[in-house]
Amino acid sequence: MVRYDLRINASAAHELDGVGTKADRRSLVRRMERLADDPRPPGCAKLTGRGLYCVRQGRYRIVYEVRDAEIVVLVIRIGDRRDVYRAP
């Protein structure tokens, strides 16, 4: 299977820096790295109307776009489950 290139939006990287603890940040980074191997893992949810996907990692969510033609996973947002779906 092809490994996707993982890219993180500058705003998502900033959001990652603001995540609670160092352990939470590490678990989010590991989860994002696994998306490069399987961009549509079991448990991912396709968000309606936007062509984006979301995966859970504890109380946090990672919202991302899969670009199959370019073999890229682009992380759009990272945040607490109650805030991540709202417009920035």
N, C-alpha and C positions, 0 to 999 in steps of 0.2 A: 504494500500500500504506500502511496505517496505521502510524504510528510509536507504539511502546509507550512508556509512562512508565517510566523506570528509577528504581527505589528500592533503596537499600542499607540492610540491617539495621545497627543500631548495632554489633553484634558483628562483622559483616563489615567495616565501616569501620575498626574497631580492628585487625582482622587485616591489612587492607591497609596500615595504618601500620607494621606489623611486618615487612613483606616486605623482603627483602634490600637491593637498591639502588634508587636513585631511578629509574633506567632501567626496572627491573622493574615498579615501581609505575606508571610512565607507560604501559607496554605493557598492563598489566592494566586500567587505566582506559580506554584506547582500545578494548580488547576488549569491556569492559562497555558502552561507548557504542554499539558495533556491534550489541549484542544488542537495543537499542531499535529498530533497523531490521529485524532478522531474528532473532527470539527462538529459532528452531530452525535454526541455520546447519548447513551440511554439516560433519560431524565431531562434532556434539554427541551426547552419550549420555544416554539416559533412564535414570535410576537406578531399579532395581527396588523396588517396594513403597512408594515414597514420593511419586511424582508429581513428582520433581525432575529437573532436567537438569544436565549438567556439560559445560563446554568447557575445552579445554587452552590454556594460554598459557605456552609454554616448560615449565619444571618445575612450574609452578603450575596449580591448577585453580580454576575459578569454579563454584560450585554455586548454582543459582538455580531459582526457581519461576516458571512462566508462568501468569498469570491472564488468560485470554482475555476473560472477561466484563467485567473492569474495564480491559482493555488496559494491563496492568502486568507488568513483569518485576521480580521481587523477588530481589535477590542475598542469599543466605542465608549462605554461607561462602566464604572465599578462603584458600587455603593451599597448602603444598607437597603434591605428589601423594601422598606417603607418609602424610600426617597428615589430609588434608581429609575423608576418608570416615569417620573415627572419630568417635564421639560426643564432643561438647564437654565 
